[in-house]
Amino acid sequence: MDAQAAPRAEPLPDRPPLRRRVAAWGAGLVLAGLTVIVGCRALDVDATTPVPQLLAFLPWLLVPGALALGAAALARWRAGAVWAAAVLVVTAWFLQPYDPAGSSAPSARAGGGREAARITVLTSNVLFGKATSELIEAVRRERPDLVFVQECDAGCLGALRTGLAYPYESAVPSPGSHGSAILSRYPLVREAGIASRLEMPGALATIAGRKVRLQLAHPVPPVPGGVGVWRRELGAMRDWVVRHRSSAPLVVAGDFNASQDHAAFRALLDAGLRDAAAVTGRARTPSWPTSVSAPLGTQIDHVLASPAFVPRSARFLELAGTDHRALVVELSLVGG
């Protein structure tokens, strides 16, 4: 009897080397996280921690995206490379200035009517009043018509009154980070500001014979556990714009704790405001934190104005003593 031949074993498929498997897993994990963040940007939602915090630094997500593309190529993972390329393209698309009304077009920048007045606006977060003396020097040098100051307590306000002597103000000099002030060369009447945890005073100014509503911005930051309050306060600012946009030209300036990559901030612009920095080509100039050099950081300090104002220029200033760059904007009030 012939011995039965033993079955021949099928060869096992080749297994990718360990480094390729690690590269593929690493790329996949990074891309999954980036897809969530970029997806929220595309869907116009801020979601919850850590999405709002990472959206503030959207341009820098190109770095891990590029690393993931390289890792996918190393792993010879074709689907991963396509995934990474798609994430990079979508992220890059959102780097353009957010300009819902087309206000950055040359024709809009040129203005559509007679210039009634040209004003300079300066906004600065002075970090618990620590940069007050530096702000006073900057104001003396820049000579702005309107000054919006955040985190200005009683000591800060007293120093501004003594060192600058603006004739008009609307201020709430609460302690610590809560106090804020609007200083003006134009006559103004103090108005109730927007209710918030940090003081946001308002005022009605008279500029070239026209009433102009001023509103200081300083919503709470979107820290973990505080995203809901941050979203509500930005929503309250949007409601204020909707309520007043037909009654007078508007200027809203300050530390918004939000960038153009946050849905809540874009909703504020959609209500009928122009971002002066975006209109004048400075949309991605970082204003916070100053502990890192440009172009790192994010732009959360803004001067927004209704269409009665045409932004002419925007510059960011370094002030010692604060983690924010000050913003100086020139606006033309047009029409009659």
C-alpha positions as CSV (number, residue, x, y, z in Angstrom):
1,M,0.0,0.0,0.0
2,D,1.4,3.4,-1.0
3,A,2.0,5.9,1.7
4,Q,-0.4,8.8,1.3
5,A,1.4,12.0,0.3
6,A,1.4,14.7,2.9
7,P,-0.6,17.8,1.8
8,R,1.6,20.7,0.7
9,A,1.3,23.8,2.8
10,E,0.2,27.0,1.1
11,P,2.8,29.8,1.5
12,L,1.8,32.5,3.9
13,P,1.3,36.0,2.5
14,D,4.2,38.3,3.0
15,R,3.6,40.5,6.1
16,P,4.7,44.2,5.8
17,P,7.7,45.0,7.8
18,L,7.1,46.4,11.3
19,R,8.1,50.0,10.4
20,R,5.6,50.1,7.6
21,R,2.8,48.8,9.8
22,V,3.7,51.4,12.5
23,A,3.8,54.1,9.9
24,A,0.3,53.1,8.6
25,W,-1.2,53.0,12.1
26,G,0.4,56.4,13.0
27,A,-0.9,58.0,9.7
28,G,-4.4,56.6,10.3
29,L,-4.6,57.9,13.9
30,V,-3.4,61.4,12.9
31,L,-5.7,61.5,9.9
32,A,-8.7,60.4,11.9
33,G,-8.1,63.4,14.3
34,L,-7.5,65.9,11.5
35,T,-10.6,64.7,9.7
36,V,-12.8,65.4,12.7
37,I,-11.4,68.9,13.0
38,V,-11.5,69.8,9.3
39,G,-14.9,68.2,9.1
40,C,-16.2,70.5,11.8
41,R,-14.8,73.4,9.9
42,A,-16.5,72.3,6.7
43,L,-19.8,71.6,8.5
44,D,-19.7,75.1,10.1
45,V,-19.8,73.8,13.7
46,D,-17.4,74.4,16.6
47,A,-18.3,71.1,18.4
48,T,-16.7,70.7,21.8
49,T,-13.2,70.4,23.4
50,P,-10.7,69.9,21.8
51,V,-12.1,71.0,18.5
52,P,-12.6,74.8,19.2
53,Q,-9.1,75.0,20.6
54,L,-7.5,73.3,17.6
55,L,-9.6,75.2,15.1
56,A,-8.0,78.4,16.3
57,F,-4.7,77.1,14.9
58,L,-6.1,75.6,11.7
59,P,-3.2,76.6,9.4
60,W,-0.8,74.6,11.5
61,L,-2.8,71.4,11.0
62,L,-1.1,71.3,7.6
63,V,2.1,70.1,9.4
64,P,0.7,66.9,10.9
65,G,-1.3,66.4,7.7
66,A,2.0,66.5,5.7
67,L,3.6,64.1,8.1
68,A,0.7,61.7,7.8
69,L,1.0,61.9,4.0
70,G,4.7,61.0,4.3
71,A,4.0,58.2,6.7
72,A,1.3,56.8,4.4
73,A,3.8,56.9,1.5
74,L,6.4,55.1,3.7
75,A,3.9,52.4,4.5
76,R,2.9,52.1,0.8
77,W,-0.7,52.7,2.0
78,R,-2.3,54.1,-1.2
79,A,-5.7,54.8,0.4
80,G,-4.0,56.6,3.3
81,A,-2.0,58.8,0.9
82,V,-5.3,59.7,-0.9
83,W,-6.9,60.4,2.5
84,A,-4.0,62.6,3.6
85,A,-4.0,64.5,0.3
86,A,-7.7,65.2,0.7
87,V,-7.3,66.5,4.2
88,L,-4.5,68.8,3.1
89,V,-6.5,70.2,0.2
90,V,-9.6,70.9,2.3
91,T,-7.5,72.5,5.0
92,A,-5.6,74.7,2.5
93,W,-9.0,75.7,1.0
94,F,-10.1,77.1,4.3
95,L,-7.0,79.3,4.8
96,Q,-8.3,82.0,2.5
97,P,-9.8,85.0,4.3
98,Y,-13.4,84.5,5.3
99,D,-15.3,87.2,3.4
100,P,-19.0,86.4,3.1
101,A,-19.9,89.8,1.6
102,G,-17.0,90.0,-0.8
103,S,-15.7,92.9,1.1
104,S,-12.0,92.3,0.3
105,A,-12.6,93.0,-3.4
106,P,-10.8,96.1,-4.6
107,S,-14.2,97.8,-5.5
108,A,-15.4,97.3,-1.9
109,R,-12.2,98.5,-0.4
110,A,-12.3,101.7,-2.5
111,G,-15.7,102.7,-0.9
112,G,-18.9,103.5,-2.6
113,G,-19.7,107.0,-1.4
114,R,-18.4,110.3,-0.1
115,E,-16.0,110.0,2.9
116,A,-17.6,111.7,5.8
117,A,-14.7,111.0,8.3
118,R,-11.6,108.9,8.6
119,I,-11.0,107.4,12.0
120,T,-8.3,105.4,13.6
121,V,-9.3,102.6,16.0
122,L,-6.9,100.9,18.4
123,T,-7.7,97.8,20.5
124,S,-5.5,96.1,23.1
125,N,-5.8,93.5,25.8
126,V,-3.4,94.7,28.5
127,L,-3.3,91.5,30.5
128,F,-4.7,92.4,33.9
129,G,-3.5,96.0,33.4
130,K,0.2,94.9,33.2
131,A,0.8,96.6,29.8
132,T,-1.0,99.9,30.6
133,S,2.1,102.0,30.4
134,E,3.1,100.4,27.1
135,L,-0.4,101.1,25.8
136,I,-0.2,104.7,26.8
137,E,3.0,105.1,24.8
138,A,1.5,103.4,21.8
139,V,-1.6,105.6,22.0
140,R,0.5,108.8,22.2
141,R,2.4,107.6,19.1
142,E,-0.6,106.4,17.0
143,R,-3.1,109.0,18.2
144,P,-6.2,106.9,17.6
145,D,-9.7,108.4,17.8
146,L,-11.2,105.4,19.5
147,V,-9.4,103.1,22.0
148,F,-10.8,99.7,23.1
149,V,-9.0,98.3,26.2
150,Q,-9.6,94.8,27.6
151,E,-8.6,93.6,31.1
152,C,-8.4,97.1,32.4
153,D,-9.0,97.4,36.1
154,A,-9.4,100.6,38.2
155,G,-5.6,101.2,38.3
156,C,-5.4,100.8,34.5
157,L,-8.3,103.2,33.9
158,G,-6.9,105.8,36.3
159,A,-3.5,105.6,34.5
160,L,-5.2,106.0,31.1
161,R,-7.2,109.0,32.3
162,T,-4.1,110.7,33.7
163,G,-1.7,109.7,30.8
164,L,-4.1,110.3,27.9
165,A,-6.9,112.5,29.0
166,Y,-9.4,111.4,26.4
167,P,-12.5,113.5,26.8
168,Y,-15.1,110.7,26.6
169,E,-15.2,107.2,27.9
170,S,-17.5,104.2,28.6
171,A,-15.7,102.0,31.1
172,V,-16.3,99.3,33.7
173,P,-13.1,99.0,35.7
174,S,-13.8,95.7,37.3
175,P,-10.9,93.7,39.0
176,G,-8.5,91.4,37.1
177,S,-9.4,90.4,33.6
178,H,-13.0,91.6,34.0
179,G,-12.6,95.3,33.4
180,S,-12.8,97.1,30.0
181,A,-12.9,100.6,28.6
182,I,-13.7,102.6,25.5
183,L,-12.0,105.9,25.1
184,S,-13.1,108.4,22.5
185,R,-12.2,111.8,21.0
186,Y,-15.7,111.9,19.7
187,P,-18.7,112.8,21.9
188,L,-20.4,109.6,23.2
189,V,-23.1,108.5,25.4
190,R,-22.6,105.3,27.4
191,E,-25.0,102.5,26.5
192,A,-25.7,99.2,28.2
193,G,-23.2,96.7,26.8
194,I,-23.7,93.0,26.1
195,A,-24.2,90.9,29.2
196,S,-21.2,88.6,29.7
197,R,-18.9,87.3,32.4
198,L,-16.2,89.7,31.3
199,E,-17.3,93.3,31.0
200,M,-18.2,94.5,27.5
201,P,-19.3,98.1,27.6
202,G,-21.0,99.9,24.8
203,A,-21.5,103.5,23.7
204,L,-23.2,105.7,21.1
205,A,-20.8,108.1,19.5
206,T,-21.3,111.1,17.3
207,I,-18.9,111.1,14.3
208,A,-19.2,113.7,11.6
209,G,-22.7,114.4,12.7
210,R,-23.7,110.7,12.5
211,K,-24.6,108.3,15.4
212,V,-22.3,105.3,15.5
213,R,-22.7,102.5,17.9
214,L,-19.6,101.1,19.6
215,Q,-19.3,97.8,21.3
216,L,-16.3,96.3,23.1
217,A,-15.7,92.6,22.6
218,H,-14.3,90.3,25.3
219,P,-16.2,87.0,25.5
220,V,-14.8,84.3,27.7
221,P,-12.2,82.0,26.0
222,P,-13.2,78.6,24.8
223,V,-11.4,76.7,27.6
224,P,-12.3,73.1,28.4
225,G,-15.6,73.2,30.3
226,G,-16.3,76.8,29.1
227,V,-17.1,76.3,25.4
228,G,-20.8,76.6,25.9
229,V,-20.5,80.0,27.6
230,W,-18.1,81.2,24.9
231,R,-20.5,80.2,22.2
232,R,-23.4,81.9,24.0
233,E,-21.6,85.1,24.4
234,L,-20.5,85.2,20.8
235,G,-24.1,84.5,19.9
236,A,-25.2,87.4,22.1
237,M,-22.8,89.6,20.1
238,R,-24.4,88.4,16.9
239,D,-27.9,89.2,18.3
240,W,-26.7,92.7,19.2
241,V,-25.5,93.3,15.6
242,V,-28.8,92.0,14.2
243,R,-30.7,94.3,16.6
244,H,-28.8,97.5,15.8
245,R,-27.4,97.1,12.2
246,S,-30.3,99.1,10.7
247,S,-30.2,101.9,13.2
248,A,-26.6,103.1,12.9
249,P,-23.1,102.2,11.7
250,L,-21.4,99.8,14.0
251,V,-17.9,99.2,15.3
252,V,-17.2,96.1,17.4
253,A,-13.6,95.8,18.6
254,G,-11.6,93.9,21.1
255,D,-10.4,90.4,22.1
256,F,-12.9,88.1,20.6
257,N,-11.2,84.9,21.8
258,A,-12.2,83.5,18.4
259,S,-10.7,83.4,14.9
260,Q,-12.2,83.2,11.4
261,D,-12.0,79.4,11.7
262,H,-14.7,79.4,14.5
263,A,-18.3,79.0,13.3
264,A,-19.5,81.3,16.1
265,F,-17.2,84.1,14.9
266,R,-18.2,83.6,11.2
267,A,-21.8,83.9,12.3
268,L,-21.0,87.3,13.7
269,L,-19.5,88.4,10.4
270,D,-22.5,87.0,8.6
271,A,-24.8,89.3,10.6
272,G,-23.3,92.2,8.6
273,L,-19.8,93.1,9.7
274,R,-16.4,93.3,8.0
275,D,-13.2,92.2,9.6
276,A,-10.8,95.1,8.9
277,A,-7.7,92.9,9.0
278,A,-9.2,90.4,6.5
279,V,-10.4,93.2,4.1
280,T,-6.9,94.8,4.1
281,G,-5.0,91.5,3.6
282,R,-3.9,90.8,7.2
283,A,-6.4,87.9,7.9
284,R,-3.7,85.5,9.1
285,T,-1.5,87.9,11.1
286,P,-1.4,86.4,14.6
287,S,-2.3,88.5,17.6
288,W,-2.0,85.9,20.3
289,P,0.1,84.6,22.0
290,T,3.1,86.9,21.7
291,S,5.2,84.2,23.4
292,V,5.6,82.7,19.9
293,S,7.0,84.5,16.9
294,A,4.9,85.2,13.8
295,P,3.7,83.4,11.8
296,L,2.9,81.1,14.7
297,G,-0.2,81.9,16.9
298,T,-3.7,82.9,15.9
299,Q,-5.6,86.1,15.3
300,I,-8.3,86.6,18.0
301,D,-8.1,90.4,18.3
302,H,-10.3,92.1,15.7
303,V,-11.9,95.4,14.6
304,L,-15.2,94.7,12.9
305,A,-17.4,97.3,11.3
306,S,-20.6,97.5,9.4
307,P,-20.6,98.4,5.7
308,A,-20.9,102.1,6.4
309,F,-17.2,101.9,7.2
310,V,-14.5,101.0,4.6
311,P,-11.3,99.5,6.2
312,R,-8.2,101.2,4.8
313,S,-5.4,99.6,6.8
314,A,-4.6,97.3,9.7
315,R,-1.4,97.0,11.7
316,F,-0.4,94.8,14.7
317,L,1.8,96.3,17.4
318,E,4.0,94.6,19.9
319,L,3.4,95.8,23.4
320,A,5.6,94.5,26.3
321,G,3.7,93.2,29.3
322,T,0.8,91.5,27.5
323,D,0.4,88.3,25.6
324,H,-1.7,90.0,22.9
325,R,-0.6,92.2,20.0
326,A,-2.5,95.5,19.8
327,L,-4.3,96.2,16.5
328,V,-4.5,99.6,14.9
329,V,-7.1,100.0,12.1
330,E,-8.0,103.0,9.9
331,L,-11.6,103.2,8.8
332,S,-13.5,105.6,6.4
333,L,-17.0,106.5,7.3
334,V,-18.8,106.9,4.0
335,G,-22.2,108.1,2.9
336,G,-24.3,110.7,4.6
